[in-house]
Amino acid sequence: MALEWMPRDNEIKDHMLHTDVHWGSEPPCVVYEKRPLTDPKGKVVDGLFVSWIRLNNPRQYNSYTTEMVKGVIAGFENASLDRSVVAVVFTGTGPYAFCTGGNTKEYSEFYSLRSDEYGQYMELFNHMVDAIMACKKPVICRVNGMRVAGGQEIGMACDIAVSSDLAIFGQAGPRHGSAPDGGSSDFLPWYLGIEDAMWNCVSCEMWSAYKMKAKGLISKVVPVLKVDGQWVRNPMIITDRYVQDGEIVYGEYQSGSAFKEARAFVKEHQPNADFELLDKEVDKIVWQFANLFPGCLIKSIDSIRAKKKFFWDYSKNYNRHWLAANMGGEAFLGFGAFNTKKITGTDTIDFIKFRQNIAQCRTWDMEMFAEVMGKPKE
């Protein structure tokens, strides 16, 4: 029996935290879209949607600026509170990159040598990762291309990842003046064996999408090259699981002339990459989520996320302070070298000279820094 005698306020409340001030259409920006939910036959389901949050800075491989970080936060927090949203898809613009992390130009030209400013930026970054892992909707990372450095970290904060087979994955920190403390050093020991986690975290070695799948770090890999009407898997990668020098090399890169020929093929065809199969996989996962009890779904997801969040929450604040302090030293050099590579022809410092200077107890000043930085090309 309806309790008709109980007073009820039936005015729908607005739980949205953000307006569209944080989103845009012209890069660099974050694009926020609500796309209609569709069934497996492509029929639109009335009143239900999928939120797409897209990093839109393709000229800089979808690296996120400070304003873009705010856009990601706004996107996830609004999607979380939107009754009509079934799931969130997090992706990037174009065929080359999901995200390559923080914007190196901004890091080098504004944040380096401004440690307190970078500390405030890291508050925003930490909020971004928190927003992804606190979203009350399942989050799918649609990896359309490179997922590197901070891009790898925000990607691993998502719940499920499906990837283009042209994508590469990895860290950049120790090679470019930082540490992968935006999530990788927290998540990887949970995902991998400890030595795999160690090597992936510190070596800056890039892994193929197939290797990531073999290691259990992503859920699905699909081809995106369609040539003469036929799908072609990434020819740069060994996709047969065979043994070489006593080790399984599935997912590793080809070598020698085979790699050069394959890379030329990919370079020719990648601008016209076709994401049909990738989007079908995304739609399949979303439809699976749509046909589950929403409360039971998000409780189950939060229970899995809690293990990632345990390590992330344990470390994020002290990592923020170290990353801020580091902007006065190695990060100044690392980001500066990367930012001036068109001038010097190299994106790293002279590591051996830098270590020699440290061994001699040299003062960390501009004279010492100048000795290890690349010199302008003639």
C-alpha positions in Angstrom: 0.0 0.0 0.0 1.3 3.4 -0.9 2.0 5.7 2.1 0.0 8.5 0.6 -0.2 10.4 3.9 3.6 10.9 4.0 4.7 14.3 2.5 7.1 14.0 -0.4 9.2 16.5 -2.2 9.3 15.3 -5.8 11.5 18.1 -7.2 14.5 16.4 -8.8 17.7 17.6 -7.1 20.7 18.8 -9.1 23.8 16.9 -7.8 26.2 18.2 -10.5 29.4 19.8 -9.1 30.7 21.4 -12.3 29.5 23.4 -15.3 30.9 23.2 -18.8 33.5 25.9 -17.9 36.1 23.1 -17.6 35.4 21.5 -21.0 35.9 22.7 -24.5 36.2 21.7 -28.1 39.5 23.4 -29.2 42.7 21.8 -28.0 44.2 21.7 -25.5 41.1 20.8 -23.6 39.0 18.0 -22.3 35.9 17.1 -24.3 32.9 15.8 -22.3 30.1 14.0 -24.2 27.0 12.1 -23.2 26.3 9.5 -25.9 23.1 7.4 -26.0 23.4 3.9 -24.7 22.8 1.4 -27.6 21.9 -2.2 -27.6 23.9 -4.9 -29.5 21.8 -4.2 -32.6 22.6 -0.5 -32.4 19.2 0.6 -31.2 19.2 3.6 -28.9 18.0 3.0 -25.3 15.8 5.9 -24.2 17.0 7.9 -21.2 20.3 6.2 -20.7 23.8 7.4 -21.6 27.5 6.7 -21.7 29.8 9.5 -20.6 32.9 10.0 -22.9 35.8 11.9 -21.4 38.3 12.7 -24.1 41.8 14.2 -23.7 42.0 16.6 -26.6 45.6 17.8 -27.2 46.7 15.7 -30.2 49.6 17.9 -31.2 51.3 17.1 -27.9 50.1 13.5 -27.8 47.2 14.3 -25.5 49.5 15.3 -22.6 47.3 17.1 -20.0 47.8 20.7 -19.1 46.7 22.1 -15.7 43.4 23.2 -17.1 42.9 19.7 -18.7 43.4 18.1 -15.3 40.5 20.2 -14.0 38.4 19.0 -17.0 39.1 15.4 -16.2 38.1 15.9 -12.6 34.9 17.7 -13.6 34.1 15.0 -16.1 34.4 12.1 -13.7 32.6 13.9 -10.8 29.7 14.8 -13.0 29.4 11.4 -14.6 29.5 9.9 -11.1 26.5 11.9 -10.0 24.5 11.7 -13.2 21.5 9.3 -12.8 21.3 8.6 -16.5 24.9 7.5 -17.0 25.6 3.8 -17.2 29.4 3.9 -17.6 32.3 6.2 -18.4 34.7 5.8 -21.4 38.1 7.6 -20.9 40.0 8.1 -24.1 42.1 10.5 -26.2 41.9 12.2 -29.6 43.4 10.8 -32.7 45.3 7.6 -33.8 48.6 8.2 -31.9 48.1 8.7 -28.2 45.7 8.1 -25.3 47.9 10.2 -23.1 51.6 10.8 -22.6 51.3 12.3 -19.1 51.8 15.8 -17.9 52.5 18.5 -20.4 56.3 18.7 -20.5 56.4 22.2 -21.9 54.3 23.4 -19.0 56.4 21.4 -16.5 59.6 22.8 -17.9 58.7 26.4 -18.6 56.5 27.1 -15.6 56.7 24.5 -12.8 60.4 23.7 -12.8 62.2 25.6 -10.0 58.8 26.5 -8.6 58.4 23.7 -6.2 55.5 25.1 -4.2 53.6 25.7 -7.5 54.2 22.2 -8.6 53.0 21.0 -5.2 49.7 22.7 -5.8 49.5 21.2 -9.2 50.0 17.7 -7.6 47.0 18.4 -5.5 45.0 18.6 -8.7 46.7 15.5 -10.1 45.9 13.5 -7.0 42.4 14.8 -7.2 42.2 13.5 -10.8 43.3 10.0 -9.8 40.9 10.1 -6.9 38.0 11.2 -9.1 38.6 8.2 -11.4 38.7 5.7 -8.6 35.8 7.3 -6.8 33.5 7.5 -9.8 30.3 5.6 -9.0 30.1 4.3 -12.6 32.4 1.7 -14.1 35.3 3.3 -16.0 36.6 1.9 -19.3 40.0 3.1 -20.6 39.7 3.1 -24.4 43.4 3.1 -25.3 43.6 4.6 -28.8 47.4 5.0 -28.8 50.4 5.6 -26.5 49.7 5.3 -22.8 52.9 6.5 -21.3 54.1 8.1 -18.0 51.2 9.9 -16.3 49.0 8.6 -19.1 49.8 5.1 -18.0 49.0 6.0 -14.4 45.6 7.5 -15.0 44.9 4.6 -17.3 45.7 2.1 -14.6 43.4 4.0 -12.3 40.5 2.9 -14.6 38.6 -0.4 -14.1 38.9 -2.0 -17.5 41.2 -1.3 -20.5 40.8 -2.2 -24.1 43.5 -1.2 -26.5 44.6 -0.6 -30.1 47.3 -3.0 -30.9 49.5 0.0 -32.0 49.6 1.4 -28.5 52.7 1.3 -26.4 52.8 1.4 -22.6 55.4 2.4 -20.0 57.0 4.9 -17.7 59.2 7.8 -18.3 60.1 9.2 -14.9 63.7 8.1 -14.1 64.7 8.9 -17.7 63.2 12.4 -17.7 63.7 13.7 -14.2 60.9 12.3 -12.1 59.5 9.1 -10.5 56.3 7.2 -11.5 54.7 8.1 -8.2 51.4 9.2 -9.8 50.1 5.6 -9.4 52.5 3.3 -11.1 54.7 2.6 -8.1 51.5 1.9 -6.2 49.5 -0.1 -8.8 52.2 -2.2 -10.5 53.3 -4.3 -7.4 49.5 -5.1 -7.0 49.2 -6.1 -10.7 52.5 -7.9 -11.4 55.1 -10.1 -9.8 57.5 -7.9 -7.8 60.4 -8.0 -10.3 58.2 -7.4 -13.3 56.8 -4.4 -11.4 60.3 -3.2 -10.5 61.6 -3.4 -14.1 58.5 -1.8 -15.7 58.5 1.0 -13.1 62.2 2.0 -13.3 63.6 0.9 -16.7 61.4 3.2 -18.9 61.1 0.3 -21.3 58.1 0.4 -23.5 55.8 -2.6 -23.6 53.5 -3.4 -26.5 49.7 -3.8 -26.1 50.2 -7.6 -26.6 52.7 -7.8 -23.9 50.5 -5.8 -21.6 47.7 -8.3 -22.3 50.0 -11.3 -21.7 51.0 -9.8 -18.3 47.3 -9.3 -17.4 47.5 -5.5 -17.3 44.8 -4.9 -19.9 41.7 -6.8 -21.0 41.6 -6.8 -24.8 43.8 -5.9 -27.8 42.3 -5.4 -31.2 43.8 -4.3 -34.6 43.1 -0.8 -35.9 44.9 -1.0 -39.3 42.5 -1.9 -42.1 44.3 -2.4 -45.5 42.4 -3.3 -48.6 39.4 -4.2 -46.5 41.3 -6.6 -44.3 42.3 -6.1 -40.6 46.1 -6.2 -40.2 47.6 -6.9 -36.7 50.6 -4.7 -35.7 53.4 -6.1 -37.8 56.1 -4.6 -35.5 55.1 -7.1 -32.7 55.7 -10.8 -32.3 52.3 -12.2 -31.7 53.2 -15.9 -31.9 54.0 -17.3 -28.4 57.4 -18.8 -29.2 60.7 -19.2 -27.3 63.8 -17.3 -28.1 67.0 -17.5 -26.0 65.1 -19.5 -23.5 62.3 -17.0 -23.0 58.8 -16.6 -24.4 58.8 -13.5 -26.6 55.1 -13.0 -27.3 54.4 -9.3 -27.4 58.0 -8.2 -27.9 59.1 -6.0 -30.9 60.6 -7.5 -34.0 64.3 -6.8 -34.6 66.5 -5.9 -37.6 65.1 -5.4 -41.1 61.8 -7.0 -40.1 61.2 -4.2 -37.6 62.2 -1.5 -40.0 59.9 -2.7 -42.7 57.0 -3.1 -40.2 57.6 0.3 -38.8 57.4 1.9 -42.3 54.2 0.0 -42.9 52.7 1.3 -39.7 53.8 4.8 -40.3 52.1 4.8 -43.7 48.8 3.5 -42.5 48.4 4.7 -38.9 47.0 8.1 -39.8 44.0 6.3 -41.2 43.6 3.9 -38.3 40.0 2.5 -38.0 38.7 2.1 -34.4 35.6 0.1 -35.4 36.7 -3.1 -33.5 37.9 -1.1 -30.5 34.6 0.7 -30.2 32.7 -2.6 -30.6 34.6 -4.0 -27.6 33.8 -0.8 -25.6 30.1 -1.1 -26.5 30.1 -4.8 -25.6 31.5 -4.1 -22.1 29.1 -1.2 -21.5 26.1 -3.3 -22.5 27.3 -6.0 -20.0 27.4 -3.4 -17.3 24.0 -2.0 -18.3 22.4 -5.4 -17.7 23.5 -5.7 -14.1 22.0 -4.3 -10.9 23.7 -0.8 -10.6 24.1 -0.9 -6.9 25.5 -4.4 -6.8 27.8 -3.5 -9.8 29.4 -0.4 -8.2 29.7 -2.2 -4.8 31.6 -5.0 -6.5 33.8 -2.5 -8.4 34.6 -0.5 -5.3 35.6 -3.7 -3.5 38.2 -4.4 -6.2 39.3 -0.7 -6.4 39.8 -0.7 -2.6 43.0 -2.8 -3.1 44.5 -0.2 -5.5 43.2 2.6 -3.4 44.9 1.2 -0.3 48.4 1.7 -1.8 47.5 4.9 -3.6 46.1 6.6 -0.5 49.0 5.4 1.6 51.6 7.0 -0.7 49.9 9.9 -2.5 50.5 12.7 0.0 54.2 12.1 0.7 54.8 11.5 -3.0 53.3 14.9 -3.7 55.8 16.5 -1.4 58.8 14.7 -3.0 57.6 15.4 -6.5 57.3 19.1 -5.6 60.8 19.3 -4.1 62.3 17.4 -7.0 61.2 20.3 -9.3 64.2 22.2 -8.0 66.7 19.6 -9.2 66.5 16.6 -11.4 63.1 17.5 -12.8 64.4 20.9 -13.9 67.0 19.0 -15.9 64.9 16.2 -17.2 61.9 18.2 -18.3 64.2 20.9 -19.6 66.1 18.4 -21.8 62.9 16.9 -23.2 61.4 20.3 -23.8 64.5 21.5 -25.8 65.1 18.4 -27.9 64.3 20.2 -31.1 67.1 22.6 -30.3 69.7 20.1 -29.0 68.8 17.0 -30.8 68.6 15.0 -27.6 65.8 14.5 -25.0 68.0 13.5 -22.1 70.9 14.9 -20.2 74.4 13.5 -20.0 73.7 11.1 -17.2 77.3 10.0 -16.8 78.6 13.5 -16.5 75.9 14.3 -14.0 76.8 11.3 -11.9 80.5 12.3 -12.1 79.6 15.8 -10.9 77.6 14.4 -8.0 80.6 12.1 -7.1 82.8 15.2 -6.9 80.3 16.9 -4.6 79.6 19.7 -7.1 77.1 22.3 -6.0 73.8 22.0 -7.8 73.8 25.3 -9.6 73.2 26.5 -13.1 76.9 26.1 -14.0 76.8 22.4 -13.1 73.4 22.0 -14.8 74.7 23.6 -18.0 77.5 21.0 -18.2 75.1 18.1 -18.5 72.4 19.6 -20.7 72.5 19.2 -24.5 74.0 22.0 -26.5 72.2 23.7 -29.4 72.8 22.1 -32.8 74.8 24.2 -35.2 
